[in-house]
Amino acid sequence: AMDIGPYEYCCIVNTKTNINPSVGFSIYPNPTENELSISIADEIPKKIVLLNLSGSVALEITNCNLTTKCNLENLNTGVYIIFVHLNNEIRIAPKLSVNFCL
């Protein structure tokens, strides 16, 4: 992600990629400590990206399956947003809690 400064904002006016919040996949367990499973019923993702709330990439997985296991041992305690990149769309899980007391 490119830093464009604290007071500058950019918005996408036109995109060919559809963005669907939390449609067609599941994440479990949530909250989690060390491992997360992401299951998608209809298509193998091109990649899965976890962003922290600052917008930085915390984890990127490119070796995906219909059910992908993510090792989260190196992530800091916090809340993350999951982006599942498919061929023609991006699906978003709005909140993943990592390393909280279960």
C-alpha positions in Angstrom: 0.0 0.0 0.0 1.3 3.4 -0.9 1.3 6.2 1.7 -0.2 9.3 0.1 -0.1 11.4 3.3 -2.3 12.0 6.3 -4.8 14.4 4.7 -5.0 13.1 1.1 -7.7 10.6 0.1 -8.2 8.6 -3.0 -11.4 6.9 -4.2 -11.9 4.4 -7.0 -14.4 5.7 -9.5 -14.6 2.6 -11.8 -13.5 -1.0 -11.3 -14.1 -4.3 -13.0 -13.7 -6.1 -9.7 -16.8 -6.7 -7.7 -16.4 -6.3 -3.9 -18.8 -8.4 -1.8 -18.7 -8.2 1.9 -18.6 -11.6 3.6 -20.5 -13.5 0.8 -19.9 -17.1 0.0 -17.1 -18.0 2.5 -16.6 -18.8 6.1 -13.7 -18.2 8.6 -13.2 -20.3 11.7 -12.5 -20.1 14.6 -13.0 -16.5 15.2 -11.5 -15.3 17.5 -8.4 -17.4 17.0 -4.9 -17.8 18.3 -2.6 -19.7 16.0 -4.5 -21.0 13.0 -7.4 -19.9 10.9 -9.4 -21.9 8.3 -11.0 -20.0 5.4 -13.5 -22.1 3.4 -14.9 -21.0 0.0 -17.6 -23.1 -1.6 -17.5 -22.1 -5.2 -14.0 -21.1 -6.4 -10.3 -21.5 -5.4 -8.9 -18.0 -4.4 -6.0 -16.5 -6.3 -4.8 -15.1 -3.0 -6.0 -14.3 0.6 -4.8 -11.1 2.3 -5.1 -10.1 5.9 -4.8 -6.4 6.6 -4.4 -4.8 10.0 -6.6 -1.8 10.9 -3.8 0.5 9.8 -4.2 -0.9 6.3 -0.9 -2.7 6.2 -0.6 -6.2 4.8 -0.1 -8.6 7.8 -0.3 -11.8 5.8 -0.6 -12.8 2.2 -1.3 -16.4 1.0 -1.1 -17.3 -2.6 -1.1 -21.2 -2.3 -4.9 -21.4 -1.7 -7.5 -24.2 -1.8 -11.3 -24.4 -1.2 -10.3 -24.6 2.5 -7.1 -22.8 3.3 -5.4 -23.0 6.6 -3.5 -19.9 7.7 -0.7 -19.9 10.2 -1.2 -16.8 12.4 1.6 -17.4 15.0 3.6 -14.4 13.8 0.7 -11.9 13.9 0.3 -9.4 16.7 -2.8 -9.5 18.9 -5.4 -7.4 17.2 -8.2 -7.2 14.7 -7.7 -7.9 11.0 -9.7 -7.7 7.8 -9.6 -10.6 5.4 -9.7 -10.0 1.6 -10.3 -13.1 -0.5 -9.3 -12.4 -4.1 -11.1 -14.5 -6.7 -11.0 -14.2 -10.5 -13.7 -11.6 -10.9 -14.3 -10.3 -7.3 -12.9 -9.7 -3.9 -14.8 -11.0 -0.9 -14.3 -9.3 2.5 -14.7 -10.6 6.1 -14.9 -7.4 8.1 -13.4 -8.6 11.4 -11.0 -11.3 12.6 -9.8 -11.2 16.2 -6.3 -12.8 16.7 -4.7 -13.9 20.0 -7.5 -12.9 22.3 -8.4 -15.1 25.2 -10.7 -17.9 24.0 
